Amino acid sequence: MAKSVLFFVEGDRMPAPRYRVFQFLPYLQERGWHCELALLHRGKPHPIYYWRGLGSAYKFVVRSKRWFQASRAKSFDVAFVQRLAVPFSAAAEQRIQHQNPKMIFDFDDAIYQTEGQEDVPSRRKAFQKVVSIAQHIVAGSTFLASQTGAEAKTSVIPTVLDTDRYHPLAKKNGGKVVGWMGSHSNYANFGPLLPELTQMAGRGYCVRFVSDRPPPFQLPNMEYRAWSPERELADLQSFDVGLMPLLDTAWNRGKCAFKLIQYMAVGIPVIASPVGANREVVRDGENGFLAEQGEWLEKVVTLLESPKVARAMGERGRERCVQHYSVLSQIDRFETVLNQIADR
């Protein structure tokens, strides 16, 4: 008889479900698993979702849906819960666990705090509660795993890509594009880097940002492209060097370096701050560079003015991505976790 798993996730267009759940579903189904989803919303979130004040109330209403979905869990061998529905409360997750004790909790960010604070007691309490009641925990990085206090029942599974779809261009036009792709909330990490970006632009390099909003700063030779799922791959492939600057904060130490994984999948060399999972993904000088403030311009010049060096580094990055950060490299580990809990 086929084993079954119900995935409690936020929405079908949100990054965490797309990359940490949906990509595994075809492989699980091929292996005999019956998989269903419990979504908090479908499609692109309503614009109110991102408003201050009213947006928080709207999110609470939308996310409270998980409480009513919880009863579905009892009909499945495993309940796989991704993040807390409401960051400051584990009530819905407790109800899921009451319906089905075979609950796995998955997280890929420092959800026990907010971006602007080192720690938030209500979030930390809710996080510790769901960790205590879950039979197993899946963390997106070793740093996040260390925050659970329950390493014995925690597995590290990185956020991965389909490297058959995300691939290098067979032939690339000669260019000098320094690129970054990400959410507008991460623009703050560019503050210390702006003088060096200005110098890059002064050398004639195109500095390209792909995001949901334009940068809050202006640079010479800067280009902004609105992110879209349809253009994501082509925009990544348009970069010659991919950047991932991070301020050394508790929030950023919880990031899973997914930007770097995207860059490496398409074969472009990367430069990153030595913060959090960036240290795990980048082997400095081999598949990318780690850079402190004042070192970015030098690394960019090295890569853009030495095509052979850049190409070799990009190839090694691609190889590392395929071996460690691809769907095929992690599907066995993912299924093993599901089997361990289903068979209890």
Secondary structure as UniProt FT lines:
FT   STRAND          4..11
FT   TURN            12..13
FT   HELIX           15..20
FT   HELIX           22..24
FT   HELIX           25..30
FT   TURN            31..32
FT   STRAND          34..41
FT   HELIX           47..50
FT   HELIX           54..63
FT   HELIX           65..69
FT   HELIX           70..75
FT   STRAND          78..82
FT   TURN            87..88
FT   HELIX           91..99
FT   STRAND          103..107
FT   TURN            111..112
FT   TURN            115..116
FT   HELIX           121..133
FT   STRAND          136..139
FT   HELIX           142..146
FT   HELIX           151..153
FT   STRAND          154..156
FT   TURN            163..165
FT   STRAND          177..181
FT   HELIX           184..193
FT   HELIX           194..202
FT   TURN            203..204
FT   STRAND          206..211
FT   TURN            220..221
FT   STRAND          222..226
FT   TURN            229..231
FT   HELIX           232..237
FT   STRAND          241..244
FT   HELIX           250..253
FT   HELIX           258..265
FT   TURN            266..267
FT   STRAND          270..272
FT   TURN            276..277
FT   HELIX           278..281
FT   TURN            285..287
FT   STRAND          288..290
FT   TURN            293..294
FT   HELIX           296..305
FT   HELIX           307..324
FT   HELIX           327..342
//
